[in-house]
């Protein structure tokens, strides 16, 4: 009877240790998940902000105004050169 009690005690201790270990790992995974979700939220906000900035910067009138401030003009035919593409030989 005494051997059974010792074996049961060892099994209970091993089971308790396993429960504590699993709970600790679960808590660590939950903390990591929470951090990742917060990071995802920040990245989504940043992405939305960057899309707004991109839409603003791609406005045709704004591009025309910037070109005017830099004294840029559309190229005329005399300023255009056609280049032949070099096809790789087989």
N, C-alpha and C positions, 0 to 999 in steps of 0.2 A: 504494500500500500504506500509506503514511503517513497519508493521509486516512481510510482505513478504521480504522486504529488510534485516531485521535483521536475519530472518531465512536463507536466501541465504548467508548472510555474515558468519553465523555460519557454514553452510555447506561448504563454500569455505575454511574457516580456518581449519576445520576438515580434509578436503581433502588435503590441503597443508601440514598439520602436518603428515598425513598418507604418503604422497609422500616423505617427508624428512626422516621419519622413515624407510621406505622401502629402500630408496637409501643408508642410513647409514648401514642397515643390509646387503644389497647387497655388499657394499664395504668391510665390515668385513668378509663376507663369501669369497669374492675374495682373500683377504689377507691370510685367513686361507688356501684356496686352493693352493695359490702360495707357501706358506711355506711347505705344505704337498708334493707338487710336487718336491720342492727342496730336501726335506728329502728323498723322494723316489729315486731321482737321486743319492744321496749320498749312500743310502743303496744298490742300484744296483751296483754302482762302488765298494763298499766294498765287496759285494758278489762275483763279478767277480774276484777281487784281491784274495779273500780267496780261490776260486776254483782253481786259478793258483797255489797258495801256496800248496794246497792239492794235486794237480796233481804232483807238484815237489816232495813233501814229500813221495808220494806213489810210486815213482820210485823204481823198484826192485833193481837196482844196488846201489842206495843210501842206501836202507835198509840193503843190504849185507855189504856195507862199514861200516855203523854204528854198525852193529853186530860184525864185525871184530875188530873195535876199542874198543869195550866193552868186548872182549874175550867171546863172546856168540857163541854157536854152536847148531846145530840141535840135538834134543834129540834122543838117541838110544833106542832100544827096552827095554833094561834093566832099563832105566830111566822112562819108560812110565808105568803108572798105569791105569787100567780100573776100572771105578766106575759104580756100578749099579744105575740106576735111581730109585728113590723112588716114586712109583705111589701112589697117594692118594687113600685110601680105600673108597669104595662107601658105 
